[in-house]
Amino acid sequence: MEKSAKSKKRLQTAKELPLIIAEYYQECHEAKSKGKPVGWMPPMNGAIELFYAMDLQPVFPENWSPVCAAFGLTRQNFEVSEGMGYSRDLCGYLRNIIGYVHGMMGEEGNPLGGLPEPDLMLPPNGGCAPVMKIFQALLRRFPAAKAFKGDIPQVAIENISRYHVDYAVSEMKRLIAFLEEATGRRLDMDRLRETVILSDRACELWDEIMAFRRYIPTPISASEIGIMFVMVTRQGTQIAVDYLTRVRDELKERAEGGTGVIENEKVRLFWDNIPLWYNMGLFNYFEKMGGVVVAETYSAAWSLRLDVSNPLEAIAMKTLISYPLVSCVSIRKRKEMVLKACREYSIDGAILHRNKSCVPITLGQMDIKRELEAQGVPSLIIDADHMDERNFSVAQFQTRADAFMEMLLARKGLL
């Protein structure tokens, strides 16, 4: 296995994804050239639906980092940011996007045309610290962009009360007023309702897609999890609904026909933490010994069902919940999420990615490991980095993975 490798795609719909990605970035550049306001924002928030409802163009600089990793551009972006004084110990998303906007952005040869410059900026006041710091740096890089600084409290999902929701709604109203003044466009509440309905339908389809992974053999593995691109960039659009419907239908046909990812599925694996975006082929590595990565932490973050009867409150709730859903969740809650997934997906073993580039999602893994073992689920810790391949040793990974698979096969009497 190479240090950087693409994953094998079995789904026809997964093979369609590069075109969908290219069309999204083409749309971003066309918006800029036609004078449609372009806004940069973090993913997983209700501003996405607002932007599509108001015919504004959302752009996600955090999501651009995995694209750079897939195209092998992270090293030169890291060189720029590290030359500016950013430490290698910081989040890879942060170092990559800062290096990109101060380096190759605007130059010839950018994959997919690169990112268009922002007219609007929506820096978050929540989520993990690196995301907030990313936007602080981006505001300095693009001082002409009009910025809206929202104020959404970071509250554990189980502790959200009515007054939190009311405050979040008031902030969404303030955001709407800002967008209307900054762009000269008015929000049509009926259009927002349509957008929220489409967003909720995409989440419903996503849940159906994830449910098919419970089948034995599973018809889809983590190697094709890139399909969540539409959940990041296209929520609130017919494009997402149409694409996910095709994915769901293909999986249904495969599941009902007993068609698995590989011919002889022997071991079902769970992946904790963010994938290695520069080496998605890592997920295929286990297949040589009959292992399939059936489920992972990251995919659970992209489904937030919305109350379509109250669209404004729905997007406020989405923004409120998105902060503590993954990177700001308690260790107790993380343990519950991982154990629940291992039960639901009949997991034989868990791989815990100790991610140098994302400390918030890595914290608590030893507690999770102990709890998994108490529940009879063996686990393996691998040291890597979701963005920086310099922090990943292929030889070390292969040695640990092979030994882990041999142990799991022996436990099942298959060795």
N, C-alpha and C positions, 0 to 999 in steps of 0.2 A: 504494500500500500504506500502510495506517495504521500508526502506531507500536505499537498494540496490536491484534492480530487473531487470530481463531481459525482453525485449519486446516480445509481441506476434507476430509471423510471419504468414502472410496469404499466401504469395507468395511461391511457390515451389522453385523458383530460390533463394529467400532469405534464404531458409533452406539449400541451397547448399553452402552458403558462408563460414561456418566454415571449410569445406574441402579446399576451395580455399585459405583461410588464412593459414591453416596448410601447404599446399603445397608451399606457398611462403616462409615461414620461413624454411621449409625443404630445399628448393633450396638455401637459404642463407647459411645454414650450410654445404651443399654439396659443394658449391662454395669454402668455406673456406678450407674444407678437401682436395679438389682437386687442390688447389693452384690457383684458379681463384681469382684475386684481388677483395677485398670487400671494398666498399667506403661508408662512412656515409655522408649524406647530408640532407638538409631541403627538404620538399616536394615542389611541384609546381615550378619546374624550368627545363630548357632545358637540364640540365646535366643528367636527367633521360633517355631521348632518346639517348644521347651520350653514356651512360653506356651500354644500351642494344645493341646499334649498334656496340660497341667495345667488346661485350661479357664480360663485367664487371658486378659485382653484386652490385646494389644499395641497401642501407639499410637506413631506415628513423627513427632515434631515437625519433623524435617527435611523429610519429605514434605509436611507441611502448607504449607510455603512455596510450592511450585509451585501448590498449590490457591489460595492467596492471590493469587498472580500472575495466575492464570487469571480470578479474580473481580475483578481490579483493585483489590486492597486493600493492595498493598505500600507505596504512597506514604504512607498514613497510619501504617502500622506503622514505616516508616523514620523518619518525623517523631518518633515516640515514642522510638525507640532513639537517634537522633541527638541528641535533646533530653537524653538521659541521658549523652551524652558519647561514644557510639560513632561512630567515624570512618566517613565514606562510603567510605573505602578498604578497609574490612573486608568479609568475605564477606557476600553478600546474604542467604544462608540465615540466618546468625547475626543480622544486623540485623533481618530480618523477624520471626523467631520471638521474639526478645527484645522487640521493639516490640509484638508481638501479645499476649504474656502480661502485659505491663505496661500494655496499652492496652485494646483492644476485647474481649479474652477475657471471656466471661461476660455481655457486653452483648447487647441485643436486636439481631437482624438479622445475626448471624454466618452466613455461608454454611454449609450442611450442619450447622447447629447448633454449629459451632466444635469445639473440643477439650474433652473432659472432663478435670477435674483428675486428676493422677496420685496413685495410692496407693503405687506403687513407682517407682523410678528406677534405670536401669542406665547410668550414665555410662561412656563408653568411655575406655580409657587409650591408645587408638591411633587410627589413621586420620589425617585431616588435622587440623592444629591447631585450626581454627575449630570443628570438631565437638566436640572436647574442651572448648573454651571455651563453646560453647553450653550444654553440660550443667552446667558449673560455674555458669553464670548461672542455669540452671533450678533447680538445687539450692537456690540462695539464694531464688529466687522461691517455691518450694514446700518449705519446711523440714520439713513434717509427713510428706512422702513418705519411705518407707523406701528407703535407697539401698544398692546393691551395687556396690562398686568392684572390677571385675575387673582382672586383670593378665595381658594377653596380649602376648607379644613381637611387635614389628614386624620381620618377617624377609621378605626378598625370596622370592617363591614358589619360585624355583629353589634357594634355600639352606635350605629347611625340612628339618630332620632329625628323626629319631625322638624325640630328647629334647624338641624343641619341641612335637611332637604330644602326648607324654606329659604335659608341663606344661600344655598347653591342656586336656587331658582332666581333669587335677586341678582346674583352675579351673572347668570346667563342673560338676564334682561339688560344688565349693564353692558355686556359684550355685544348684544344685538344693537343697542344704541350706538356703541362705538363703531361697529361695522357699517351701519347705515350712514353715519356721519362721514366716515373715512372713505366710503366707496360711492355714496350717492344712490345706493340701491336700497329698496325697502323689502323687509321680510314679509312674505305672504304666509300666514299661518296654515292655510290649507296645503301649500306646497311643503311646509315643514312637516305637516302630518303625513303626507305622502312619503317623504324622505324617511321619517321614523318608521313607517310601516315597512318600507324596503329594508331598512337596517335590521329591524326585528326579524324579518323573514330570513335574511342572511344568517343571523344567529341561530334561528331554528334549524336551518339547513346544516349549519356547522355542527350543531348538536347531533343531528341525524348521521352525519358523516362520521363523527367520533364514535357513535354507537356501533357502527359496522365494524369497528376495530375489536369489538368483543367476540366476534365470530372466530371459531377455530377451524381451519386456519384463517388468519386475518387477511382481508383483501387489500390492505394498505398498511405501509410501515412508515416510520419516521423519515425514511429517505425521500419521501414525497411530500413532506410537511410544508414545502414551499408554497403549496396551494393557499396557505393562509395569507399570502400577499394581498388578496382581495379583501380579507378581513381587516387588514391594516389601512389600506389606501382607498377602498371602494365601498365602504359601508354607507348605506343610504342611496345606492344606485341600482338600477336594473341590471347593470353589467355584473355586479357581484351575485345577484340572485340567479341570473341565467347561468353563470359559470358554475356556481355551487350546485345548482339543480343537475347539471350534466355530470358533475363529480358524484353526487349522491346516486344518480341513476346507474352510473357505471359500477359503483361499489355494490349496489343492490344486486345487480346482475351477477357480479363475481361472487358475492357472499352466498347467494341462493344456489349458485352452481358449484360451490365448494372450491373455488379457485383462490388459492393463497398467493402470497407474495413469492414464496419459494415452493418447490415441489414437495418437500418433506419438512414441515415445520416441527421442530423438536423442542425448542426452548423459546419462551416468550419473555421479552426483556422490557424494562422501564428505564427511561433516561431522565435524570433530574438535571435541571439547569438549561441554559441556552445552548443550542447546537453550535458546532464549529462551522461557521459560515464559509470558511475557506476550504473546508474538507467535509462536505456533506456525504462523501463516499464512505466515511467512517462508519455510517450506519449499516452499510452493506457488508462490512468486514465480518460480522458475526454469522453471516449467511452460509459461509463455507462449512460451518459446523452445525447448521440447522437452526441458528438463532435469528430471531426477528425482533427488532425494536418496535413493540406494539403501541406503546403510549409514552408520553413525555409531559413534563411539567408545563412547558411553554405553550402548548396548543390549548390548554384549558383557559388561558387568559383572554381568548378572543371572542368568547361568547357571553354577551351581556344582554339578556332579554329585556325588551323595552315595553313600557305601558303605552300602547299606541293611542289610548283614549285621552292621554294628557301629554302631548308631544314635548312641551316646554319642560315639564317636570321630568319626563323620560330622559332628555339629554342632560339635565342637571344631575340626575341620579347616576347616569353613566359616567359623568365627570367625577362625581364624588366617589364612586366605587372603584374607578380605574386606578386610583393612586395606591390603595392598600391591597390590590388584587394579587400582585406578584412580588414586587420589590419591597413593599412596606408591610408585609404580612408577618404575624408573630410566628415564632418557631413552633408553638403548639398547633397553630392552624396549618402550617406547612406540613407537619407530621400527619395531621388528619387528611390533608389533600393527597399526599403520596400514598398513605395506607389505603385510602378509599380507592384510588386508581389501581393499586396492586390487586385489590379484591375484585373490582369490576372487570378488569382485563385479564384475569387469571395469570398473573405475572409469576414467573419462576425465579427471576433474579433482577436486581436493580443496579443500574450504573449511575453513580453519583459523580457528576462532573464538577471537580473542585476548580472553579473558574477564577483564574487570577484577575480577569478583567471585570468581574461582577461580584464584588464582595457581598452586597445585600442578599442576593439569591443563594450564595454559597454558605452564609452563616447558618449554623444549626445542622449541618449535614452529619456530624458525628452523632447528634441526638437522633436524627432520622435513621441513621445506620443501626444504632442500638435498638430502636423501636422495631425496625424491619426484621432484624434477626430474632427479636422476641416473638414476632409473629410468624417466624419460619420462612422468611424471605431473605436469602443471602444477598449481599451487596458488594460492589466493587467501587473503590474510589480511583478515579483517574485524574491526573493533573494536566490541565490544558488551559485554553484561553479562547473565548468565542470569536475574537477578532485578530489576535496577534499570534501568527504561526511560530514566532520565535520562542514562544512559551509552550510548545507542544513537541514532545518526543515520540516519533512514530515507533521506534524500537521498544521504548518503555511501554507504550500503549499495547502493542502487539503481545508482548510477554505477559502482561497482566490479563489482557482479554482472553488469550488462549488458555491460561491456567484457570481462569474463572469459568469459561465455557466447559472445560473438561470436568471441573467439579460439579457444575449443574447437570451435565449429562450423566455423570456417575450417580448423582442423587436420584435421578429418574430411571436408573438402570438401563441407560442407553449407550453406555460406553463399553 
